[in-house]
């Protein structure tokens, strides 16, 4: 994982000191709320429904066990002893006090963490594949490129006040596990015939009020021009992006209005002044950043991993669902499910975080990854120790074998916490999971994603089944969508019909699931079946709501 150098530490420490002074002036009445708002947002501090919320950056989703323990300690001392992992590979505290935030940031700085640019109209946390560096299908390790982008974009003066927030993702594998087609700017890394790293550049993806799939505007960018081309994209957006209407300010609106071809042309005009300039990367610069990633030495393949593991049925089920092959045959990556009964998706207590840190020390070279599905990953687990690890996780309640299944629901905090939400999402996600439990194993991979409002923090637009909370007459109602996907080029889900009552949602989702079981052929997955038959056969599932209203 990446290790901070003196420059990194200095930037973070000075940022903490700056925000401490700003907070003290605000609390003393020398800064009013309007003046303080942009300052707090630059440091990840929101004012939510019940209390402030602090969002912590986890660049490209990588954590050390030391960092996990610090996050746990802060939650115990400054919050309510739990944390929430988001769909942007970030972490949130939901109950800090404003006067404590700079203290929290100061403690995070001691373990090379911060909240810089986790909010505001700037380049947000850079995300990527949670299996980066170990994935069996990886073509190019994206982590050094993510880090280069992080360093370049952090506190960049030209891009500190963009028309709207700006999200960047990288993928370096055959399979897209970073949802690159629903990002403002994304890079799909590959190697050309000469073995040189090149990038497919995508712009204009996003969800929210106007969901869009990103367009490819360049398919052969050489890695050395990563920053110069990114600067051209951001300058084009910064100049032409709308600032008169917050709902039309994202780059996706600009790309759609101009057309991808015209946006590419304008970007190339900007790039003509930047290409081969000072921000052109060199091999020396790439090697310098890559050298800061200290990965464990796994050793040569041996016969240790081929030993027979126990045949315990529950363990075997966990192996099938939660364990992922990596490049080294003696090792595997292990998904820790944060989708547990009676616990909000993505939540973990301080005690559980401490236990995860201990487990990472013993089984995964002290490293943990966060993915956009609100689960955790141990990237370096010896196969010979998988049963031992499973037994420990099982005692802690972290061995639920449900990765990619119906109960592995992505869910935003919704109306329970968020001041923007139209409806609750956490309790409903639990009811949906419970309703599908009897047929979960039969359903196979099924991505259910739920958002409490149109901002789509729960990624409902790209769910196999998406659920969106809407307010109607002071009650929680929901729209149901089917057929979205975040991988393989992405696709936006289709709306099945009018909004329905909360109490009808579990039965409707079950109806959609059973329609799939009745329609599938030759072992198709849900999304395979949808792609063959379309949305129409799933629409009768909404009739239960119509009958109830009648």
N, C-alpha and C positions, 0 to 999 in steps of 0.2 A: 504494500500500500504506500501511498505518497507520504513523504516526511517533509514537514515544513522546514524552510531554511530561515536565516536571520531576517531576510527581507519580508517573508510571509509573516513572521512573528511581529515585526515592527509595525506593519500595516494594521494588523488586527489590534494590537495593543493601543496604538494611537487612535483607532476608531472607537475603542471602548472609552478612552479618556475624553474624547470629543462628546460622546453621547452622555457620559456622566455629567459634564458641565451643562449640556442642553437640558437634561432632566432636572437638574437642580434649579436652573433658571425658570423652567416651567412650573415646578412645584412652589417656587417663591413668588409666582405671579408675574414674572418678568417676560414670559412668553405666553401668549394666549393659545387656545386650542388650535386655531387655524394656522398659526406659525409653527406649532409643535408637531402637527400631524405629518407633514412631509418628512420631518426629521426622525420621528419614531418609525414611520414606514420604511425608511431607508435602513433601519436596524431590525426589521422583522416584527415590529410591535403593532398589533391590531387592537381595537376596542370591539369586543364581541358582545354577544347578547347578555351574558351575565357578568363577565369580567374581561380584563385584557387577555390577549392570546399572543404568545411569543413563538415565532417560527424559526427553527434552527436549521442552518444549511448542512446537508450531508453531501458534499460534492461527489457526483457519480455514485452515490450510495455506499461508500466504503467507510467502515468504522473499525477502530481498534478496540480491544477489550478495555483498555484504559479510558477511552472516550465513552464507551457504554457505561462504565462505572460512574464517570463524572455526570453524565446525563441522568443517571439514576439518583445520584446524591443530590443534584439540583432539584429534581422532582420531589424528593423527600423533604428538603429544607425550605424550598420556595414555592412549592405547588401543593398538590394533593396526592403525592406519592404515586403518580402514574404519568405515562407519556403516550402520545398518539403519533403513529407513523402515517404519513400521507401518501398520496398517489404521485408525488413529485420527488420521492426519495428524500423527503425532509422529515423533521420531527417537530411536534408542536406541544407547548405547555399551554393548558387552557385556563389556569387560575393564578398566574403571577401577579404581584402588585407592581404598579408602574415604578414606584420608588426603588424596587429591588432589581429591575431589569438590568441596569448597568452593572450591578454586582454579579448577576448571572453571567453576563457577557464577559466580565473580567475572569470569572472562574473557567468559562469555556476556553478563553484564550490560553490558559495554562496547558490545555491539551490540544492546541491547534484547531479550535473550532470557533465558529462565529455565526452571526445572523445577517451578515452583510448581503444586501440585495435579495433577500427572501421575500421582499415586497417592493412595491413602487413600480414606476414606469421605466424599467431598466432591464438589463439582461439578468434573468433569474438563475437559480441553481442549474448547473449543467448535469444532464442525466444520461445514463447509458445502460447497457445490458448488465444485470446483476451478476452474470457469470463471466464478465470480461476478464481476460487473462487466463482463464481455465477452460472455457467452453470447448467442447469437442468439435464444434462446427465453426470455430472462429477462424477468420481469414486474416484480420489485422487486429491487434490489441488496441482498443480505442482509448484506453485510459490516459496515455501521454497526450493525446490530442485534446481530450476533455480538459486536462490540466492546463495545457497551453491556452485554451479558450477561457478557462476560469481566470487565469492570471491576467490575460489581456483585457477582459471585460470588467474585472473588478475595479470599481471606482473610476471607470473610464469617463473623463469629463464630457466628451462629446455625446455620450449615450446614457447620461444619468437622468435625462428628462425626455424620454421617447414619448411618442403619442400614447403608448399603452405598454403594458408588461410584455416581455419578450422571452420566449422559452426555447431552449436549444437542446437538441439530443444528438447522440452519436450511436451508430451501430457498426460493428465490425465482424458480424457473423452471418452465416447463410440465413439463419432464422432471425427475424426482427423481434427482439424481446424488449425493445426500447420505445415502441410505439412512435416511430419517427414520422409517420405520415399524419400525425395530429399535433405537430409542433410548428411554431413560427418559422424556425430555421432548423434544418437537420442535415446530417451527413451520413451517407451510407458508404463505408470504406471497403475497398476491394483492391486487388492487384491486377495490373495490366499484363500483357503478354511478356513484357520485359521484367516483371516482378516488382515494378514500381507501385507504391501506394497511391491510389487515386480515390476520388470521392464523387459520389453522386450527390448533388446539392438540391435540397427540397425547400420550398418556401410556401408560406400561406396556409399551413394546416392549423387546426385548432377546433375546440369544441365550444361550449357556451351557447349564447343566444343564436349565433349563426355558425353552426358547425361546418367545417370544410376539410376536405382531404388535400394535403399539400401537393403542389405541382413541382415537377422536376424542371429546374431552369438551367442546370449544367450537369452533364453526366460524366465528365472526365477531368475534374479539377485535380491538379497535381497537389500533393500534400504540402509542398512548400508555399503555396499560395492560400492556405487556409485562412490566415488572418487578413490578407489584403482583400480577398473576395468577400469575407464576412463583413469587413468594413464597408465595402461597396454596397452590399445588401442593406446594412443598417443605415448608411447615409441616404440611400434612395428612400427607404421607409421614413426616416426622420424628416426628410424634406417634404415628402408628398403625403404622409399619413395624416388623417384627419384629427384635429384637436377640438373641433366644435361639437362633437357628439361622441361620448364615451362608448356608445354601443356600436359605433362604426370606426373605431380608432385602431383596431388590431390590423396587423399586416395582411391577414387573410382577406379583409374587405378591400384593401388596396390592390392586391393581386387579382381578385375577382373583377374589380372595376376596370382595371387596365388590361387584364388578360395576362396569362403567364408569359407569353412571348414578348409582349411589350415591357413587362416588368424586367424580364431578362435583358432586354435591349438597354433599358435605362441603367440597370446594374452594370452592364458591360461598359457603358459610357463612363460611369464613376470609376470602374476598375482600371480603365485605360490610364488614369492618373496615379494609380496605386500599385499596379502590377510591377513586380521586380523592384519595388521600393524598399524602404527601411524595414517594413514589417514582413518582408519575405523570409520565410523560415529557412534555416540551414540545417544540415545534418548535425552540426555541433550543438545547435540550440535544441533540437529534438533529443539528442543523446543526453544533454544536461538535464532535461526534465525527466526523461525515462530513468535516469540514474537515481532519482529520488523515490522511485517505486521499489521498495525492498520486499521482494516476494520470497517465500520460503524455498529452500532447496529440498526438493522431494526425493531426489536420488533416482537411481536406475530402477527400471521395473524388476520386480521379484516375483517369487511364487507365493508370497505371503497373502496376497489378495485373493488367491484362488482357493483358499481353504474353504471348507463347507461351513456356511453360516447356519444358525439354528433354523428350524422349520416352523417356528411359532407362527400361527396364521396371522395374528395381528401385526407382527413384525414384517412378515412378507407383504402384507397389504401396504404398510408404511413404505417399504422398499419400492414397491411399484409406483406409488403416488408421489412420494416426497424426495426420493433420491435420484440424482441426475448424474449421468456419466460425464466425466471430464477427460481431458487429453491423456492424463497419466493413468495407466490401467490399475494402479494400486490405490487410487484415490477416487473420491466422489464428492459432489456438492450436495448438501442436504438442506432442504427447505424446512424452515420452522414455521408452522402455521400459526398465524395470529388471528385466525377465525375460529373462535371457540364458543361453546354454548354459554349464554348469559353474560358475554363480554363483548363490548363494542369492537367491531373489526378494526384492527390496527392498534389496539390498546395493549399496554403492558405495564405492570406495576413496577415500582422501584425494586422490590424484592426479586421479581422475575427478571428484571434487567441485570441485577447483580448475578443471578444464577446463570443467565445467558453468557455474561462475561466470563464466568468461571469455566463454563463449558467450552467457550471459544479458546480459552487458554489451554485446556486439556486436549481438545480434539481438532482445532482448526487454526493452529499457529497464531492464536490471539486476534483473529480477524472475523468480522461479521459484515455481511452486505445487507442493504435494504433495497427492496424492489418496488416497482410502481403498483404492484398488486397488494401492498400493505402487509407483506410477509417478510421474514428474514431468511438469510442464506448463510450457511457455513461453507466456505468455498474449498476447504482443503481437509477433508476427512479421510483418514486411512480406511480402506474397505474392511480391513481386519477388525476394526473397532466399531463398525456400524451397529452391531447388536448392543454392545455396551452403551453407545451413545443413545440408541433408541430407548433403552431401559431408563436412562436418566431423564430424557425428554418426557417419557411417558409419566414418570412420577410427578413432573412439573406441570403436566397437562398440555405440553407442547408437541405431542406426537400424533395429533389428529391426522389421519391419512386422507386429507381432502384437497390437496393442492390441485387446482384446475377443475375441481368438481363443483357441484351446485352450491354447497355450503361455503365455498371459498369466495364469498361475495365481497366485491369492492364497494365501499360505502363511505360517504362523506359524513361529517359530524351532524349535518342537518339541523332541524329546528331545535334540537336539544341544546345546541351551543351557538350556532352561527346566526348572526343578526340579519344575514341576507336570505336565509332559507325561507321557503314557502311552506315546507312540510317537514315532518320528522322522517328520518331514514333509518336510524339505528334500531329502534324497536321493530320496524317492519322487516328489516333484513333478517332478524332473528325468526320472525314468524314464517317468512318464505323458506328459510333453511329448514325449519322444523317440518313444514308441510312436504318438502321434497325428500326428507330423510329416508322414507321407506323405499324410494326408487332411485336414490342418488347413485349407487354403484351401477345400476342398469343404464343410467343416462350417460355416463362417461363424461368427457370434457364438456363443461357448460359454464361459460363466463357470464355471470349475472352481475350487473353493475347498477348502482343506485345513487341518485343525487337528490338532495333536498331542494334544489332550485336550478334555474336555467344556467347558472355558471358552470355546472357540469364537473364539479370537483370529484364526483364519483364515476366519471367517464361513461355515463349511461349511453352516449351516442355510439360508442364502439363496443357495447356489450352484445353478446349473443342474445341475451334478453336484457333490455335496459328499462329502468324504472325512474321516472322523473316526478318529483313532488311539485304540485301546483296548488295554489290557494283558491278556494271556491266557497264563497259565502261564509268565510271564517272557519272552514273545515279543511282538513288535509285530504286532497284528492291527488290522483296520480295518472300520468300517461304511461302507456306500455309500448315499448318498441322491440323489434326483433331483427336479427340478421346483421348486426354490426360486428366489426372485428378490428383489432388494433394491429394485427400482424399481416403479412403477405400483401402489402400495398394498401392496407386499410380499407374499410368501407363503413359508411354511416348507416346506422340502423333505421328501419322503416317504422313509422308510427302506425300502430294497428287501428286506432280509432279515437274516440272521445275519451276524456279523463274519466276515471272510475273512483269509487270510494275506497278508502284504506282497507276496510274489512273484506273487500272483494279481491284484493290483490293476491293473497296466497293461493286461492282457488284458481284464479286466472292463470297464474304462473304454472300451477300444476297442469292446467288444461293445455297450455302451450307445450309443456314437457311431454305430456301423453300424446299430443298430436305428433310430435317428433317420433316417439316410439312406434306409433302406428304407421308412420310414413317412411321411416328409414329403410334403406336397402343395403344389403351386403356389408353390414357393420359400419355404415356411415356415422360420422359424428353429427352433432346437432347442426353445426355450421355448414357441413357438407350437404346435409339434407336441405337446409334453407336455400343454399345456392342452387340446388336442383329444382325446388318446387316454388320458391318465392314466399312472399308474406301472406298471400291470400288464404291458404289452408289454415293459418293460425288465427285468423280473425274471429272465427266462431267462439274462441275461448273467451272473448269479451262478453258473450251473451249472458253469462251468469250475472254480471253487473246490471245489464238491461232488465233481466228478469226481477232482480232485487228491487230496482227502482220502480218497476211496474207494480 
